[in-house]
Structures are given as structure tokens and as C-alpha cells.
Amino acid sequence: MKIEFVKYQGTGNDFVMIDNRSGKWNDLAIEDIRRICDRRFGVGADGLILLNSHSKLDFEVDYYNSDGSKSFCGNGARCAVAFAKTLGFNTSLTHFIAIDGEHEASQKYETVSLLMKDVSLVRKQEEDYIIDTGSPHYIQFGPVEHLHVYELGKKIRYSDQFRAEGINVNFVEIVGVKHIRVRTYERGVEDETLSCGTGVTAAALAYAVKENLHGEQLIDVSTSGGDLKVHFSRTGDMEFERIFLIGPAKRVFEGTFGE
């Protein structure tokens, strides 16, 4: 098995991209995905994306976590848009489908702006928040600099409440006006990642609820891998529309995996 791939990263969240418009890799096994994403014996990545053809939209983003499970990935989708541009797609405005439905995105240079799904439910759990932004997220506010994210995130992710389906766990610190820092334990990767797009988005929405921000908002978000922005309109008590995840998507290298 020899697979041609391109490696991309979005604020340190890294992905193996495979052009699968021909359908050649439709039957790629979970074991293959795990092996490719392995950081010691494979290419090394937080996830793998098959860019598939689509009959009505520009393309399909078929995302797999490094353990082979499927979900939506905001940073992965942004990187897929950048990858699609190299394949000839017009990404100044593009429309694609992912596991959570249709998305719109635009690219200018290395910056990709991704339209996320509307959010109409924010659950409070004592002082914490639970929000689904394409993937489910748990948000806890407090200092993050010296936090043991792996241990604390794993404890919440594998608690009785979330063990069955899993949840991503975000630790969020308010560092300024409309500026937050986020560290994330990602399910599927089962470790802290340098950045998580859906987590950053969920954290920004939770911040708006916590700070009682309404209307159109732009939140700056710092992660261990770089800076992102989340732009949205809060149209109701727990309702958010036109949510955009904005940030860089960069090519790292290309190669061939396997023999």
C-alpha cells in the first residue's frame, strides 16, 4: 500500500490530507489510519482527512481522528480547504460537506474562514458549560498556564457522564477583553492537542454567555499552537448564528506512505 499525502497544520493541529476524489481509498481501514497517524511509526498527525468528490457541492471532507473514530474537526476542515485550493478548487468561496452537514468557507492567502453550524443549546453544569459545535465540548474556566490538561481532561472525558460517547474538554482562561486562552484535551486523540477548532469555537461561545455578550462579537483566542478568531452573532439567550472560525492553514510537507 503506497499512499500519497500532504501534511497540513492549523495552529499546531496537524492532519494528513489524501486526495480521494477517485475513490481509490474508500476502503481505507481503521488500522491503516491509526498507523499513518502514529507519531513514531507513521507520518504523525492528530487526524487524517480524505478529500472526496461530491455530486452537488465542491467536495466532501471525510475526517478521522488518529484513533480511527470519525467526527467533525474545525481546524481540519480549514486545512482541507487550503488543500483543495492546491487541487484546483476556487476557495475564495467554497461549499463542502462534512459529517455534521454542509459548510461554507473562504480563503485569503493562508487564512481560512470557516462557517460553523448554528448553535441553539448551551448547557450549564454548575460553573461549567457543555456545547456542541460539530463535536461535543465541555468548557471549564480558570487559569490554564500550569494546568495538568492530560490528567484533568481525561478524568472528565472518561467520567460516568461522558464515558460512553466521549467529550472534548476545554480549559479556558480570560486574559483580556474579548480575549481568551484555550487548552484542549481531545477525544479520539486522547491527549492534549496544540489547538482544537471546534473547542476554540465552543469556548468563545461559552465566554459570551459568561460575560453576557449579545449581538455581533469577535473573540480573539490564543492556543498553544497559535492564534484564532471566532466571529458570531448571539441572537438569543443561548442561540448563536453565523459562527466563523478564522485562522491560518499551512502546508507542512508532502510524501508517500507505505511500500
Beta strands, then each sheet from edge to edge (+ up, - down):
strand 1: 2-10
strand 2: 13-19
strand 3: 47-52
strand 4: 59-65
strand 5: 94-98
strand 6: 101-108
strand 7: 111-115
strand 8: 122-125
strand 9: 128-132
strand 10: 136-141
strand 11: 168-176
strand 12: 179-186
strand 13: 191-193
strand 14: 215-223
strand 15: 226-234
strand 16: 240-248
strand 17: 250-258
sheet 1: 8+ 9- 10+ 11+ 12- 14- 15+ 16- 7+ 6- 5+ 4+ 3- 2- 1+ 17-
sheet 2: 8+ 9- 10+ 11+ 12- 13+
end
